[in-house]
Structures are given as structure tokens and as C-alpha cells.
Amino acid sequence: MKIEIKNEIAALAARTEEELAPRFREIDETALYNQQKTLQAFIDHRIGANHFNPTTGYGYDDAGRDALDAVYAQVFGSEDALVRHNIVNGTHCLAIALFAVLRPGDTLLAVTGKPYDTLEEVIGISGEGGGSLKEFGVNYAEVPLVGGRPDYEGIGRALKPGVKAVIIQRSKGYDWRDSIGVEEIGRIIRLVREISPETVCIVDNCYGEFTERLEPTQVGADLAVGSLIKNPGGGLAQTGGYIAGREKYVRLAAFRQTCPGLGKEVGATLGQNRFMYQGLFMAPHAVAQSLKSAALCAGIMEKLGFEVNPRPLDPRRDIIQAVKFGSEEKLVKFIQAIQCASPVDSFALPLPWDMPGYRHQVIMAAGTFVSGASVELSADAPIKPPYVGFVQGGLTYESAKIAIMYAAGEVM
Ligand SMILES: *Cc1c(COP(=O)(O)O)cnc(C)c1O
């Protein structure tokens, strides 16, 4: 297969880039700021080649592991962090944080509507038990978004005694809504603190890292949680997750991730440290590439008549671009075309399948070096009307631009 870019699409891309020039400058400025922050953390913690040494067995005295936690904590402006390659994905990481904080009889309140699909079985909203929070006697309540925005009055009313934790989802996930900026997360947290000072504020930070200058932990979040095969892994982390936040909650999370009493003191890193360090170092740049790719995608698809969210010039608070295709055929074709124009598995044909943890069938293009890494260019969608596809990532703007132009040409 030869990747042909249609002339019309190339022209649309050129026009879009001109329109986006001021946005691209802002994205570069944010990347510069976050790069300096990240670099400084490496310098302050005297990161050396010794920190990349692999450990095995119990992993006692793994200097690289401990220093990586400290580097993350500095970058996230938090007291402490837990960064581990053996946290298997974002869902696992969020589950660790929730089980760390919540106890029988407590209530978890979702304040930005229904949480990400895969958390339903963790919380016990759906599924057969299997050790969900619900099975352990943790109650759950939810304040829906109103018009895609947080419902401050509703949140105020829902903060009854017993609400031990709130969960705030920064990114839109698989929803057609605005993502929630760090400033707004701060506003939600201030409201929670005012009404219920003891409530623990947990932010699902997936896809949001480094899109802005501040992280949720810098506006009051007790814990921010994310996946290393998304933004903060910079495309190099091979797997893993992080939890950054207040020391006492990170400690509880470490007790949950290994076991009570052992916490952060154990866990062999098996040679994964260098990937996690280098990935974090690359992350501000990789996120900037992803943000530009998403904006370009929005511009081209909007010019072709598709509704997009966010719109090309809108502020970007995560790396996700949603496109409404209106038909299953176009959605599937677009996603298959993204796969075709990927460096890995370009010959594979993605099809809708029953992915574990999701309610609808899902189609995913991820022609990525790290399996399923959505900081690399990827596109996915639940198969349901109005057939919204989510495009994200792009380790290099150039490669993402080529794939997006090709895929746009397939559905014009
Ligand atoms: C990706 C994501 C998660 C976790 O998903 P995993 O596939 O388990 O890493 C959770 N919340 C949001 C908003 C996400 O985007």
C-alpha cells in the first residue's frame, strides 16, 4: 500500500496550519515551560547513569526507583509519588488509588459525571462483583455534568457526611464534552474543601499531563493518577503508571500496590527505569507534538464538514481530538486508515471487538511501538451512534500529519 495524500487534503492541511500558527506557538511555549520544569527535577535529584541499573528479586535499595518517585513528585509539585512499571495501566492505577483511600461504609463521589468506562467494574456500577469497591461496602454517588460542565450546586448538595473521596476526571475520555482544565479542577477542589475539608480529592489525570503549565496536584488535588503509556511516558515507557500527591495518601497507595507494611520499599525495576526516566524527559515535547496533531486533525476534519471537539482554535486540555463521523462506515474507515499509515502493523485491519472493561464494542487503531500506547498516534471509538472517533497522540507531528491527511482523504 502506498500512502497517497490527496492534493485537496494537502491544501486543507496547509491552510489549517496557517490558521493554527498562533496556537502552535502557545503549545511550544507550554512545552518549553514543562521541559524546564522536568529538566530541573533531573538536575536537582542528581540523576545519574547509576539510577538506570536494573534490580531483581525484592528490589531493596533500588536507588533509581526511589529517585524517580522524587523526580515525579517535583514535576507534579506534590509531596510524593509512586511510579511503577508494574502498574499495568491507567485503570489499575486508579483502582490502586481508590482502594488505598476508601474504606467500608465510605462514599466515593464522582463530581464530573460518570467516570471512565473501565472504572465501572472497579467501583461496582456494573459487573459481577469480583472484589469491586461496592462489594467491600463502599458506596458510590455521582453528580452528572450539566451541559458538559461541572454542576457546582449539585456537587455542593452531594457532599454529605461520609463522602470520603471525590473523583474528578480531567479528560473527556470517550465522551463528547469539554475536558476540564486545571484551573477548573482547582475551583472544584476549593468547593469540596469549603464544604467537606476531610474529603480526599482524586484526579484521573489520564491524557492531561503537560498540556498545561500546572498539574492538578498544584491546585490542591490530594492524588493525581495516570498511565505511562499515555503522556508522561513520552512514548518510551514500556508500561506503567504513577500516583502523585500528598505523602500520606501516596503511602497508602504504595501499601495497596505492594502490601501493608512494605509499601514503597520493595519492587524490582528489572531495567525499566531508564525508559521511565527518558520517557518523562521526552514527555513535554511528545505532548506538544500530540497537541499540534490533534489541532491539525480538528482543522482538516472540520473543513471536510465533520463536527469536531475541541474545535481547531479552542484551548486544549488533553491530547484527545473527538470527531463525529455520523456513520459507522466512515468511522471504521477512518480508524482503519490511521492503522494503515502507522509505522508498526500497518498491514493489520482493526475491527470492532468486545474489549474487556468496555460496554460497547470498541475499534482501535494503534500501530505503535509500545503496544496500545495512545501517546503514539492512535484512534479508537466505541461503536455507537453518533459514531464519534477519538484520535490522540503523535510522537512526531510529521508522522501524525501524514496519517491524519491520509485518513481524512479516505472519508472525504
Ligand atoms: C485511558 C484512560 C483511563 C485508563 O485507561 P487504561 O486503558 O486502563 O490505561 C482512565 N481514564 C481516562 C480519562 C483515560 O483516558
The ligand as an SDF file (V2000), in Angstrom:
LIG
                    3D

 15 15  0  0  0  0  0  0  0  0999 V2000
   -7.0160    5.9470   29.3910 C   0  0  0  0  0  0  0  0  0  0  0  0
   -7.8590    6.4410   30.4750 C   0  0  0  0  0  0  0  0  0  0  0  0
   -8.0280    5.7290   31.6600 C   0  0  0  0  0  0  0  0  0  0  0  0
   -7.3580    4.4150   31.9320 C   0  0  0  0  0  0  0  0  0  0  0  0
   -7.3570    3.5780   30.8680 O   0  0  0  0  0  0  0  0  0  0  0  0
   -6.2910    2.4040   30.6580 P   0  0  0  0  0  0  0  0  0  0  0  0
   -6.5990    1.9750   29.2690 O   0  0  0  0  0  0  0  0  0  0  0  0
   -6.6040    1.3980   31.6800 O   0  0  0  0  0  0  0  0  0  0  0  0
   -4.9310    2.9680   30.8000 O   0  0  0  0  0  0  0  0  0  0  0  0
   -8.8050    6.2740   32.6510 C   0  0  0  0  0  0  0  0  0  0  0  0
   -9.3880    7.4650   32.4810 N   0  0  0  0  0  0  0  0  0  0  0  0
   -9.2530    8.1900   31.3610 C   0  0  0  0  0  0  0  0  0  0  0  0
   -9.9200    9.5100   31.2490 C   0  0  0  0  0  0  0  0  0  0  0  0
   -8.4850    7.6980   30.3290 C   0  0  0  0  0  0  0  0  0  0  0  0
   -8.3250    8.4250   29.2330 O   0  0  0  0  0  0  0  0  0  0  0  0
  1  2  1  0
  2  3  1  0
  2 14  2  0
  3  4  1  0
  3 10  2  0
  4  5  1  0
  5  6  1  0
  6  7  2  0
  6  8  1  0
  6  9  1  0
 10 11  1  0
 11 12  2  0
 12 13  1  0
 12 14  1  0
 14 15  1  0
M  END
$$$$
